[in-house]
Protein backbone atom coordinates (compact mmCIF):
# COMPACT_ATOMS: atom_id res chain seq x y z
CA UNK A 1 0.00 0.00 0.00
CA UNK A 2 2.71 2.46 0.98
CA UNK A 3 4.77 1.56 -2.08
CA UNK A 4 1.79 2.28 -4.33
CA UNK A 5 1.29 5.70 -2.77
CA UNK A 6 4.97 6.61 -3.10
CA UNK A 7 5.03 5.42 -6.70
CA UNK A 8 1.90 7.44 -7.49
CA UNK A 9 3.38 10.58 -5.93
CA UNK A 10 6.61 10.13 -7.90
CA UNK A 11 4.75 9.69 -11.19
CA UNK A 12 2.46 12.65 -10.53
CA UNK A 13 5.40 14.82 -9.44
CA UNK A 14 7.36 13.99 -12.58
CA UNK A 15 4.33 14.80 -14.74
CA UNK A 16 3.94 18.20 -13.06
CA UNK A 17 7.67 18.89 -13.46
CA UNK A 18 7.57 17.97 -17.15
CA UNK A 19 4.55 20.19 -17.82
CA UNK A 20 6.18 23.08 -15.96
CA UNK A 21 9.38 22.70 -17.99
CA UNK A 22 7.39 22.53 -21.25
CA UNK A 23 5.44 25.71 -20.47
CA UNK A 24 8.61 27.51 -19.39
CA UNK A 25 10.40 26.62 -22.64
CA UNK A 26 7.42 27.43 -24.82
CA UNK A 27 7.30 30.94 -23.37
CA UNK A 28 10.97 31.46 -24.30
CA UNK A 29 10.31 31.08 -27.99
CA UNK A 30 11.54 28.77 -30.69
CA UNK A 31 15.31 29.32 -30.51
CA UNK A 32 15.70 30.28 -26.85
CA UNK A 33 14.02 27.07 -25.73
CA UNK A 34 16.07 24.84 -28.01
CA UNK A 35 18.71 22.59 -26.43
CA UNK A 36 21.21 23.66 -29.11
CA UNK A 37 20.60 27.41 -28.70
CA UNK A 38 24.20 28.16 -27.67
CA UNK A 39 25.78 26.27 -30.59
CA UNK A 40 23.20 26.89 -33.29
CA UNK A 41 24.48 28.69 -36.39
CA UNK A 42 21.13 29.32 -38.09
CA UNK A 43 19.24 32.55 -37.76
CA UNK A 44 16.02 32.37 -35.80
CA UNK A 45 13.56 34.18 -37.97
CA UNK A 46 9.80 33.75 -37.49
CA UNK A 47 9.41 32.83 -41.19
CA UNK A 48 11.22 29.50 -40.80
C-alpha positions as CSV (number, residue, x, y, z in Angstrom):
1,X,0.0,0.0,0.0
2,X,2.7,2.5,1.0
3,X,4.8,1.6,-2.1
4,X,1.8,2.3,-4.3
5,X,1.3,5.7,-2.8
6,X,5.0,6.6,-3.1
7,X,5.0,5.4,-6.7
8,X,1.9,7.4,-7.5
9,X,3.4,10.6,-5.9
10,X,6.6,10.1,-7.9
11,X,4.8,9.7,-11.2
12,X,2.5,12.6,-10.5
13,X,5.4,14.8,-9.4
14,X,7.4,14.0,-12.6
15,X,4.3,14.8,-14.7
16,X,3.9,18.2,-13.1
17,X,7.7,18.9,-13.5
18,X,7.6,18.0,-17.2
19,X,4.5,20.2,-17.8
20,X,6.2,23.1,-16.0
21,X,9.4,22.7,-18.0
22,X,7.4,22.5,-21.3
23,X,5.4,25.7,-20.5
24,X,8.6,27.5,-19.4
25,X,10.4,26.6,-22.6
26,X,7.4,27.4,-24.8
27,X,7.3,30.9,-23.4
28,X,11.0,31.5,-24.3
29,X,10.3,31.1,-28.0
30,X,11.5,28.8,-30.7
31,X,15.3,29.3,-30.5
32,X,15.7,30.3,-26.9
33,X,14.0,27.1,-25.7
34,X,16.1,24.8,-28.0
35,X,18.7,22.6,-26.4
36,X,21.2,23.7,-29.1
37,X,20.6,27.4,-28.7
38,X,24.2,28.2,-27.7
39,X,25.8,26.3,-30.6
40,X,23.2,26.9,-33.3
41,X,24.5,28.7,-36.4
42,X,21.1,29.3,-38.1
43,X,19.2,32.6,-37.8
44,X,16.0,32.4,-35.8
45,X,13.6,34.2,-38.0
46,X,9.8,33.8,-37.5
47,X,9.4,32.8,-41.2
48,X,11.2,29.5,-40.8
